[in-house]
């Protein structure tokens, strides 16, 4: 997950499109805890926990 607090010269969020997550849950077939995107600041798991969104995988 990219830095949620990063803003550009116009004070617009640089990497995120909304102030909140609108999904009520997330289900994926596979999940890897070690993220590797060059712009990642935190894992998907930590973002879901921070916003109290349940997630399932498998």
PQR file with spaces between the fields and no chain letter, atoms N, CA, C, O and H, PARSE charges and radii, in Angstrom:
ATOM       1  N    UNK     1       0.857   -1.158    0.000 -0.4000 1.5000
ATOM       2  CA   UNK     1       0.000    0.000    0.000 -0.0000 2.0000
ATOM       3  C    UNK     1       0.908    1.227    0.000  0.5500 1.7000
ATOM       4  O    UNK     1       1.812    1.316    0.831 -0.5500 1.4000
ATOM       5  N    UNK     2       0.686    2.184   -0.922 -0.4000 1.5000
ATOM       6  CA   UNK     2       1.538    3.375   -0.964 -0.0000 2.0000
ATOM       7  C    UNK     2       1.279    4.301    0.228  0.5500 1.7000
ATOM       8  O    UNK     2       0.334    4.102    0.991 -0.5500 1.4000
ATOM       9  H    UNK     2      -0.049    2.112   -1.597  0.4000 1.0000
ATOM      10  N    UNK     3       2.117    5.293    0.369 -0.4000 1.5000
ATOM      11  CA   UNK     3       1.992    6.272    1.448 -0.0000 2.0000
ATOM      12  C    UNK     3       0.673    7.030    1.311  0.5500 1.7000
ATOM      13  O    UNK     3       0.473    7.759    0.340 -0.5500 1.4000
ATOM      14  H    UNK     3       2.885    5.455   -0.251  0.4000 1.0000
ATOM      15  N    UNK     4      -0.224    6.861    2.275 -0.4000 1.5000
ATOM      16  CA   UNK     4      -1.540    7.506    2.228 -0.0000 2.0000
ATOM      17  C    UNK     4      -1.464    9.007    2.483  0.5500 1.7000
ATOM      18  O    UNK     4      -2.401    9.734    2.152 -0.5500 1.4000
ATOM      19  H    UNK     4      -0.062    6.268    3.064  0.4000 1.0000
ATOM      20  N    UNK     5      -0.372    9.481    3.060 -0.4000 1.5000
ATOM      21  CA   UNK     5      -0.266   10.893    3.423 -0.0000 2.0000
ATOM      22  C    UNK     5       0.489   11.726    2.391  0.5500 1.7000
ATOM      23  O    UNK     5       0.561   12.947    2.524 -0.5500 1.4000
ATOM      24  H    UNK     5       0.389    8.891    3.329  0.4000 1.0000
ATOM      25  N    UNK     6       1.049   11.091    1.372 -0.4000 1.5000
ATOM      26  CA   UNK     6       1.818   11.821    0.358 -0.0000 2.0000
ATOM      27  C    UNK     6       0.887   12.691   -0.486  0.5500 1.7000
ATOM      28  O    UNK     6      -0.150   12.226   -0.959 -0.5500 1.4000
ATOM      29  H    UNK     6       0.990   10.098    1.264  0.4000 1.0000
ATOM      30  N    UNK     7       1.262   13.947   -0.670 -0.4000 1.5000
ATOM      31  CA   UNK     7       0.478   14.868   -1.498 -0.0000 2.0000
ATOM      32  C    UNK     7       1.376   15.482   -2.561  0.5500 1.7000
ATOM      33  O    UNK     7       2.597   15.526   -2.416 -0.5500 1.4000
ATOM      34  H    UNK     7       2.104   14.326   -0.286  0.4000 1.0000
ATOM      35  N    UNK     8       0.746   15.956   -3.636 -0.4000 1.5000
ATOM      36  CA   UNK     8       1.506   16.612   -4.701 -0.0000 2.0000
ATOM      37  C    UNK     8       1.532   18.123   -4.456  0.5500 1.7000
ATOM      38  O    UNK     8       1.121   18.578   -3.389 -0.5500 1.4000
ATOM      39  H    UNK     8      -0.246   15.920   -3.755  0.4000 1.0000
ATOM      40  N    UNK     9       2.004   18.895   -5.416 -0.4000 1.5000
ATOM      41  CA   UNK     9       2.113   20.341   -5.286 -0.0000 2.0000
ATOM      42  C    UNK     9       0.787   21.058   -5.128  0.5500 1.7000
ATOM      43  O    UNK     9       0.754   22.200   -4.669 -0.5500 1.4000
ATOM      44  H    UNK     9       2.338   18.525   -6.283  0.4000 1.0000
ATOM      45  N    UNK    10      -0.311   20.407   -5.501 -0.4000 1.5000
ATOM      46  CA   UNK    10      -1.651   20.995   -5.378 -0.0000 2.0000
ATOM      47  C    UNK    10      -2.375   20.508   -4.127  0.5500 1.7000
ATOM      48  O    UNK    10      -3.577   20.730   -3.984 -0.5500 1.4000
ATOM      49  H    UNK    10      -0.285   19.479   -5.874  0.4000 1.0000
ATOM      50  N    UNK    11      -1.665   19.855   -3.232 -0.4000 1.5000
ATOM      51  CA   UNK    11      -2.209   19.299   -1.987 -0.0000 2.0000
ATOM      52  C    UNK    11      -3.223   18.188   -2.226  0.5500 1.7000
ATOM      53  O    UNK    11      -4.084   17.944   -1.381 -0.5500 1.4000
ATOM      54  H    UNK    11      -0.688   19.674   -3.349  0.4000 1.0000
ATOM      55  N    UNK    12      -3.132   17.512   -3.369 -0.4000 1.5000
ATOM      56  CA   UNK    12      -3.981   16.354   -3.663 -0.0000 2.0000
ATOM      57  C    UNK    12      -3.225   15.088   -3.291  0.5500 1.7000
ATOM      58  O    UNK    12      -2.001   15.026   -3.417 -0.5500 1.4000
ATOM      59  H    UNK    12      -2.433   17.709   -4.056  0.4000 1.0000
ATOM      60  N    UNK    13      -3.960   14.076   -2.833 -0.4000 1.5000
ATOM      61  CA   UNK    13      -3.306   12.803   -2.511 -0.0000 2.0000
ATOM      62  C    UNK    13      -2.573   12.291   -3.740  0.5500 1.7000
ATOM      63  O    UNK    13      -3.122   12.268   -4.842 -0.5500 1.4000
ATOM      64  H    UNK    13      -4.953   14.127   -2.731  0.4000 1.0000
ATOM      65  N    UNK    14      -1.345   11.886   -3.540 -0.4000 1.5000
ATOM      66  CA   UNK    14      -0.515   11.471   -4.662 -0.0000 2.0000
ATOM      67  C    UNK    14      -0.809   10.051   -5.132  0.5500 1.7000
ATOM      68  O    UNK    14      -0.820    9.805   -6.338 -0.5500 1.4000
ATOM      69  H    UNK    14      -0.899   11.904   -2.645  0.4000 1.0000
ATOM      70  N    UNK    15      -1.046    9.112   -4.224 -0.4000 1.5000
ATOM      71  CA   UNK    15      -1.164    7.705   -4.610 -0.0000 2.0000
ATOM      72  C    UNK    15      -2.523    7.087   -4.309  0.5500 1.7000
ATOM      73  O    UNK    15      -2.801    5.989   -4.792 -0.5500 1.4000
ATOM      74  H    UNK    15      -1.037    9.311   -3.244  0.4000 1.0000
ATOM      75  N    UNK    16      -3.364    7.730   -3.548 -0.4000 1.5000
ATOM      76  CA   UNK    16      -4.674    7.158   -3.225 -0.0000 2.0000
ATOM      77  C    UNK    16      -5.774    8.021   -3.822  0.5500 1.7000
ATOM      78  O    UNK    16      -5.590    9.224   -4.007 -0.5500 1.4000
ATOM      79  H    UNK    16      -3.138    8.622   -3.156  0.4000 1.0000
ATOM      80  N    UNK    17      -6.913    7.415   -4.123 -0.4000 1.5000
ATOM      81  CA   UNK    17      -7.999    8.118   -4.802 -0.0000 2.0000
ATOM      82  C    UNK    17      -9.139    8.515   -3.880  0.5500 1.7000
ATOM      83  O    UNK    17     -10.050    9.226   -4.303 -0.5500 1.4000
ATOM      84  H    UNK    17      -7.062    6.437   -3.973  0.4000 1.0000
ATOM      85  N    UNK    18      -9.111    8.071   -2.631 -0.4000 1.5000
ATOM      86  CA   UNK    18     -10.212    8.346   -1.718 -0.0000 2.0000
ATOM      87  C    UNK    18      -9.692    8.428   -0.287  0.5500 1.7000
ATOM      88  O    UNK    18      -8.616    7.914    0.019 -0.5500 1.4000
ATOM      89  H    UNK    18      -8.371    7.493   -2.287  0.4000 1.0000
ATOM      90  N    UNK    19     -10.453    9.074    0.582 -0.4000 1.5000
ATOM      91  CA   UNK    19     -10.068    9.190    1.988 -0.0000 2.0000
ATOM      92  C    UNK    19     -10.368    7.936    2.791  0.5500 1.7000
ATOM      93  O    UNK    19      -9.841    7.766    3.891 -0.5500 1.4000
ATOM      94  H    UNK    19     -11.327    9.492    0.333  0.4000 1.0000
ATOM      95  N    UNK    20     -11.217    7.046    2.252 -0.4000 1.5000
ATOM      96  CA   UNK    20     -11.577    5.841    2.985 -0.0000 2.0000
ATOM      97  C    UNK    20     -11.732    4.667    2.037  0.5500 1.7000
ATOM      98  O    UNK    20     -11.780    4.834    0.818 -0.5500 1.4000
ATOM      99  H    UNK    20     -11.644    7.184    1.358  0.4000 1.0000
ATOM     100  N    UNK    21     -11.811    3.478    2.615 -0.4000 1.5000
ATOM     101  CA   UNK    21     -12.045    2.269    1.838 -0.0000 2.0000
ATOM     102  C    UNK    21     -13.540    1.985    1.874  0.5500 1.7000
ATOM     103  O    UNK    21     -14.137    1.951    2.950 -0.5500 1.4000
ATOM     104  H    UNK    21     -11.772    3.342    3.605  0.4000 1.0000
ATOM     105  N    UNK    22     -14.145    1.782    0.720 -0.4000 1.5000
ATOM     106  CA   UNK    22     -15.582    1.568    0.653 -0.0000 2.0000
ATOM     107  C    UNK    22     -15.971    0.096    0.705  0.5500 1.7000
ATOM     108  O    UNK    22     -17.146   -0.216    0.901 -0.5500 1.4000
ATOM     109  H    UNK    22     -13.660    1.809   -0.154  0.4000 1.0000
ATOM     110  N    UNK    23     -15.035   -0.800    0.536 -0.4000 1.5000
ATOM     111  CA   UNK    23     -15.337   -2.237    0.603 -0.0000 2.0000
ATOM     112  C    UNK    23     -15.630   -2.629    2.049  0.5500 1.7000
ATOM     113  O    UNK    23     -15.011   -2.110    2.978 -0.5500 1.4000
ATOM     114  H    UNK    23     -14.081   -0.547    0.377  0.4000 1.0000
ATOM     115  N    UNK    24     -16.572   -3.542    2.229 -0.4000 1.5000
ATOM     116  CA   UNK    24     -16.884   -4.012    3.579 -0.0000 2.0000
ATOM     117  C    UNK    24     -16.098   -5.273    3.924  0.5500 1.7000
ATOM     118  O    UNK    24     -16.143   -5.736    5.064 -0.5500 1.4000
ATOM     119  H    UNK    24     -17.074   -3.963    1.474  0.4000 1.0000
ATOM     120  N    UNK    25     -15.383   -5.830    2.955 -0.4000 1.5000
ATOM     121  CA   UNK    25     -14.556   -7.008    3.167 -0.0000 2.0000
ATOM     122  C    UNK    25     -13.751   -7.300    1.918  0.5500 1.7000
ATOM     123  O    UNK    25     -14.017   -6.737    0.857 -0.5500 1.4000
ATOM     124  H    UNK    25     -15.347   -5.454    2.029  0.4000 1.0000
ATOM     125  N    UNK    26     -12.758   -8.186    2.038 -0.4000 1.5000
ATOM     126  CA   UNK    26     -11.912   -8.545    0.904 -0.0000 2.0000
ATOM     127  C    UNK    26     -11.650  -10.042    0.933  0.5500 1.7000
ATOM     128  O    UNK    26     -11.241  -10.585    1.960 -0.5500 1.4000
ATOM     129  H    UNK    26     -12.541   -8.643    2.900  0.4000 1.0000
ATOM     130  N    UNK    27     -11.886  -10.715   -0.197 -0.4000 1.5000
ATOM     131  CA   UNK    27     -11.611  -12.145   -0.332 -0.0000 2.0000
ATOM     132  C    UNK    27     -10.685  -12.330   -1.527  0.5500 1.7000
ATOM     133  O    UNK    27     -10.989  -11.869   -2.627 -0.5500 1.4000
ATOM     134  H    UNK    27     -12.218  -10.274   -1.031  0.4000 1.0000
ATOM     135  N    UNK    28      -9.555  -13.005   -1.316 -0.4000 1.5000
ATOM     136  CA   UNK    28      -8.598  -13.285   -2.386 -0.0000 2.0000
ATOM     137  C    UNK    28      -8.218  -14.763   -2.343  0.5500 1.7000
ATOM     138  O    UNK    28      -8.308  -15.403   -1.295 -0.5500 1.4000
ATOM     139  H    UNK    28      -9.308  -13.380   -0.423  0.4000 1.0000
ATOM     140  N    UNK    29      -7.798  -15.296   -3.477 -0.4000 1.5000
ATOM     141  CA   UNK    29      -7.438  -16.717   -3.519 -0.0000 2.0000
ATOM     142  C    UNK    29      -6.051  -16.976   -2.939  0.5500 1.7000
ATOM     143  O    UNK    29      -5.799  -18.055   -2.402 -0.5500 1.4000
ATOM     144  H    UNK    29      -7.726  -14.776   -4.329  0.4000 1.0000
ATOM     145  N    UNK    30      -5.151  -16.005   -3.041 -0.4000 1.5000
ATOM     146  CA   UNK    30      -3.793  -16.174   -2.517 -0.0000 2.0000
ATOM     147  C    UNK    30      -3.319  -14.849   -1.913  0.5500 1.7000
ATOM     148  O    UNK    30      -3.679  -13.772   -2.389 -0.5500 1.4000
ATOM     149  H    UNK    30      -5.355  -15.128   -3.477  0.4000 1.0000
ATOM     150  N    UNK    31      -2.517  -14.948   -0.871 -0.4000 1.5000
ATOM     151  CA   UNK    31      -1.986  -13.757   -0.216 -0.0000 2.0000
ATOM     152  C    UNK    31      -0.558  -14.036    0.228  0.5500 1.7000
ATOM     153  O    UNK    31      -0.271  -15.088    0.798 -0.5500 1.4000
ATOM     154  H    UNK    31      -2.225  -15.823   -0.485  0.4000 1.0000
ATOM     155  N    UNK    32       0.329  -13.094   -0.036 -0.4000 1.5000
ATOM     156  CA   UNK    32       1.729  -13.194    0.381 -0.0000 2.0000
ATOM     157  C    UNK    32       2.002  -12.023    1.319  0.5500 1.7000
ATOM     158  O    UNK    32       1.756  -10.872    0.959 -0.5500 1.4000
ATOM     159  H    UNK    32       0.096  -12.239   -0.500  0.4000 1.0000
ATOM     160  N    UNK    33       2.503  -12.302    2.506 -0.4000 1.5000
ATOM     161  CA   UNK    33       2.701  -11.250    3.506 -0.0000 2.0000
ATOM     162  C    UNK    33       3.826  -10.283    3.161  0.5500 1.7000
ATOM     163  O    UNK    33       3.768   -9.116    3.549 -0.5500 1.4000
ATOM     164  H    UNK    33       2.703  -13.237    2.799  0.4000 1.0000
ATOM     165  N    UNK    34       4.847  -10.737    2.442 -0.4000 1.5000
ATOM     166  CA   UNK    34       5.966   -9.866    2.084 -0.0000 2.0000
ATOM     167  C    UNK    34       5.606   -9.087    0.818  0.5500 1.7000
ATOM     168  O    UNK    34       5.573   -9.657   -0.273 -0.5500 1.4000
ATOM     169  H    UNK    34       4.895  -11.685    2.126  0.4000 1.0000
ATOM     170  N    UNK    35       5.340   -7.806    0.957 -0.4000 1.5000
ATOM     171  CA   UNK    35       5.042   -6.991   -0.220 -0.0000 2.0000
ATOM     172  C    UNK    35       6.345   -6.551   -0.877  0.5500 1.7000
ATOM     173  O    UNK    35       7.372   -6.424   -0.210 -0.5500 1.4000
ATOM     174  H    UNK    35       5.367   -7.343    1.843  0.4000 1.0000
ATOM     175  N    UNK    36       6.299   -6.318   -2.198 -0.4000 1.5000
ATOM     176  CA   UNK    36       7.533   -5.995   -2.913 -0.0000 2.0000
ATOM     177  C    UNK    36       7.385   -4.838   -3.895  0.5500 1.7000
ATOM     178  O    UNK    36       8.322   -4.553   -4.641 -0.5500 1.4000
ATOM     179  H    UNK    36       5.464   -6.421   -2.740  0.4000 1.0000
ATOM     180  N    UNK    37       6.248   -4.171   -3.916 -0.4000 1.5000
ATOM     181  CA   UNK    37       6.081   -3.043   -4.832 -0.0000 2.0000
ATOM     182  C    UNK    37       7.015   -1.912   -4.410  0.5500 1.7000
ATOM     183  O    UNK    37       7.183   -1.664   -3.216 -0.5500 1.4000
ATOM     184  H    UNK    37       5.487   -4.403   -3.310  0.4000 1.0000
ATOM     185  N    UNK    38       7.619   -1.230   -5.367 -0.4000 1.5000
ATOM     186  CA   UNK    38       8.605   -0.189   -5.065 -0.0000 2.0000
ATOM     187  C    UNK    38       8.017    0.954   -4.240  0.5500 1.7000
ATOM     188  O    UNK    38       8.751    1.649   -3.539 -0.5500 1.4000
ATOM     189  H    UNK    38       7.483   -1.431   -6.337  0.4000 1.0000
ATOM     190  N    UNK    39       6.706    1.155   -4.316 -0.4000 1.5000
ATOM     191  CA   UNK    39       6.079    2.285   -3.653 -0.0000 2.0000
ATOM     192  C    UNK    39       5.358    1.893   -2.356  0.5500 1.7000
ATOM     193  O    UNK    39       4.724    2.740   -1.727 -0.5500 1.4000
ATOM     194  H    UNK    39       6.109    0.590   -4.885  0.4000 1.0000
ATOM     195  N    UNK    40       5.445    0.646   -1.959 -0.4000 1.5000
ATOM     196  CA   UNK    40       4.700    0.162   -0.792 -0.0000 2.0000
ATOM     197  C    UNK    40       5.268    0.722    0.509  0.5500 1.7000
ATOM     198  O    UNK    40       6.481    0.759    0.714 -0.5500 1.4000
ATOM     199  H    UNK    40       5.960   -0.043   -2.470  0.4000 1.0000
ATOM     200  N    UNK    41       4.365    1.155    1.377 -0.4000 1.5000
ATOM     201  CA   UNK    41       4.736    1.641    2.707 -0.0000 2.0000
ATOM     202  C    UNK    41       4.202    0.728    3.805  0.5500 1.7000
ATOM     203  O    UNK    41       4.689    0.756    4.935 -0.5500 1.4000
ATOM     204  H    UNK    41       3.380    1.125    1.211  0.4000 1.0000
ATOM     205  N    UNK    42       3.189   -0.090    3.465 -0.4000 1.5000
ATOM     206  CA   UNK    42       2.624   -1.034    4.416 -0.0000 2.0000
ATOM     207  C    UNK    42       1.959   -2.173    3.658  0.5500 1.7000
ATOM     208  O    UNK    42       1.715   -2.074    2.456 -0.5500 1.4000
ATOM     209  H    UNK    42       2.793   -0.113    2.547  0.4000 1.0000
ATOM     210  N    UNK    43       1.672   -3.242    4.364 -0.4000 1.5000
ATOM     211  CA   UNK    43       1.059   -4.410    3.732 -0.0000 2.0000
ATOM     212  C    UNK    43      -0.451   -4.229    3.590  0.5500 1.7000
ATOM     213  O    UNK    43      -1.055   -3.388    4.256 -0.5500 1.4000
ATOM     214  H    UNK    43       1.871   -3.323    5.341  0.4000 1.0000
ATOM     215  N    UNK    44      -1.038   -5.021    2.723 -0.4000 1.5000
ATOM     216  CA   UNK    44      -2.491   -5.033    2.571 -0.0000 2.0000
ATOM     217  C    UNK    44      -3.139   -5.425    3.896  0.5500 1.7000
ATOM     218  O    UNK    44      -4.152   -4.847    4.292 -0.5500 1.4000
ATOM     219  H    UNK    44      -0.547   -5.704    2.182  0.4000 1.0000
ATOM     220  N    UNK    45      -2.561   -6.393    4.571 -0.4000 1.5000
ATOM     221  CA   UNK    45      -3.089   -6.840    5.857 -0.0000 2.0000
ATOM     222  C    UNK    45      -3.142   -5.702    6.873  0.5500 1.7000
ATOM     223  O    UNK    45      -4.145   -5.548    7.570 -0.5500 1.4000
ATOM     224  H    UNK    45      -1.738   -6.862    4.250  0.4000 1.0000
ATOM     225  N    UNK    46      -2.094   -4.913    6.968 -0.4000 1.5000
ATOM     226  CA   UNK    46      -2.084   -3.820    7.947 -0.0000 2.0000
ATOM     227  C    UNK    46      -3.092   -2.736    7.581  0.5500 1.7000
ATOM     228  O    UNK    46      -3.691   -2.128    8.468 -0.5500 1.4000
ATOM     229  H    UNK    46      -1.279   -5.039    6.402  0.4000 1.0000
ATOM     230  N    UNK    47      -3.286   -2.486    6.292 -0.4000 1.5000
ATOM     231  CA   UNK    47      -4.290   -1.508    5.867 -0.0000 2.0000
ATOM     232  C    UNK    47      -5.689   -1.986    6.244  0.5500 1.7000
ATOM     233  O    UNK    47      -6.496   -1.208    6.752 -0.5500 1.4000
ATOM     234  H    UNK    47      -2.799   -2.980    5.572  0.4000 1.0000
ATOM     235  N    UNK    48      -5.979   -3.260    5.998 -0.4000 1.5000
ATOM     236  CA   UNK    48      -7.289   -3.803    6.351 -0.0000 2.0000
ATOM     237  C    UNK    48      -7.515   -3.731    7.860  0.5500 1.7000
ATOM     238  O    UNK    48      -8.607   -3.374    8.305 -0.5500 1.4000
ATOM     239  H    UNK    48      -5.323   -3.893    5.586  0.4000 1.0000
ATOM     240  N    UNK    49      -6.499   -4.064    8.647 -0.4000 1.5000
ATOM     241  CA   UNK    49      -6.621   -3.992   10.108 -0.0000 2.0000
ATOM     242  C    UNK    49      -6.871   -2.560   10.569  0.5500 1.7000
ATOM     243  O    UNK    49      -7.716   -2.320   11.431 -0.5500 1.4000
ATOM     244  H    UNK    49      -5.613   -4.353    8.286  0.4000 1.0000
ATOM     245  N    UNK    50      -6.137   -1.613    9.995 -0.4000 1.5000
ATOM     246  CA   UNK    50      -6.261   -0.210   10.380 -0.0000 2.0000
ATOM     247  C    UNK    50      -7.675    0.318   10.138  0.5500 1.7000
ATOM     248  O    UNK    50      -8.158    1.168   10.886 -0.5500 1.4000
ATOM     249  H    UNK    50      -5.451   -1.808    9.294  0.4000 1.0000
ATOM     250  N    UNK    51      -8.335   -0.184    9.094 -0.4000 1.5000
ATOM     251  CA   UNK    51      -9.680    0.280    8.744 -0.0000 2.0000
ATOM     252  C    UNK    51     -10.774   -0.698    9.179  0.5500 1.7000
ATOM     253  O    UNK    51     -11.932   -0.555    8.785 -0.5500 1.4000
ATOM     254  H    UNK    51      -7.942   -0.874    8.487  0.4000 1.0000
ATOM     255  N    UNK    52     -10.403   -1.695    9.996 -0.4000 1.5000
ATOM     256  CA   UNK    52     -11.359   -2.689   10.513 -0.0000 2.0000
ATOM     257  C    UNK    52     -12.157   -3.383    9.413  0.5500 1.7000
ATOM     258  O    UNK    52     -13.376   -3.521    9.511 -0.5500 1.4000
ATOM     259  H    UNK    52      -9.462   -1.811   10.316  0.4000 1.0000
ATOM     260  N    UNK    53     -11.459   -3.814    8.371 -0.4000 1.5000
ATOM     261  CA   UNK    53     -12.079   -4.517    7.252 -0.0000 2.0000
ATOM     262  C    UNK    53     -11.633   -5.974    7.295  0.5500 1.7000
ATOM     263  O    UNK    53     -10.434   -6.252    7.292 -0.5500 1.4000
ATOM     264  H    UNK    53     -10.469   -3.701    8.292  0.4000 1.0000
ATOM     265  N    UNK    54     -12.586   -6.910    7.335 -0.4000 1.5000
ATOM     266  CA   UNK    54     -12.203   -8.323    7.363 -0.0000 2.0000
ATOM     267  C    UNK    54     -11.654   -8.783    6.021  0.5500 1.7000
ATOM     268  O    UNK    54     -12.067   -8.293    4.970 -0.5500 1.4000
ATOM     269  H    UNK    54     -13.560   -6.684    7.338  0.4000 1.0000
ATOM     270  N    UNK    55     -10.731   -9.715    6.063 -0.4000 1.5000
ATOM     271  CA   UNK    55     -10.159  -10.286    4.850 -0.0000 2.0000
ATOM     272  C    UNK    55     -10.012  -11.791    4.981  0.5500 1.7000
ATOM     273  O    UNK    55      -9.692  -12.298    6.056 -0.5500 1.4000
ATOM     274  H    UNK    55     -10.395  -10.113    6.917  0.4000 1.0000
ATOM     275  N    UNK    56     -10.247  -12.504    3.888 -0.4000 1.5000
ATOM     276  CA   UNK    56     -10.093  -13.960    3.835 -0.0000 2.0000
ATOM     277  C    UNK    56      -9.248  -14.325    2.634  0.5500 1.7000
ATOM     278  O    UNK    56      -9.309  -13.663    1.598 -0.5500 1.4000
ATOM     279  H    UNK    56     -10.507  -12.092    3.015  0.4000 1.0000
ATOM     280  N    UNK    57      -8.457  -15.381    2.770 -0.4000 1.5000
ATOM     281  CA   UNK    57      -7.724  -15.899    1.617 -0.0000 2.0000
ATOM     282  C    UNK    57      -7.684  -17.411    1.690  0.5500 1.7000
ATOM     283  O    UNK    57      -7.868  -18.007    2.751 -0.5500 1.4000
ATOM     284  H    UNK    57      -8.408  -15.919    3.612  0.4000 1.0000
ATOM     285  N    UNK    58      -7.442  -18.014    0.547 -0.4000 1.5000
ATOM     286  CA   UNK    58      -7.321  -19.468    0.517 -0.0000 2.0000
ATOM     287  C    UNK    58      -8.203  -20.121   -0.514  0.5500 1.7000
ATOM     288  O    UNK    58      -8.198  -21.345   -0.645 -0.5500 1.4000
ATOM     289  H    UNK    58      -7.292  -17.530   -0.315  0.4000 1.0000
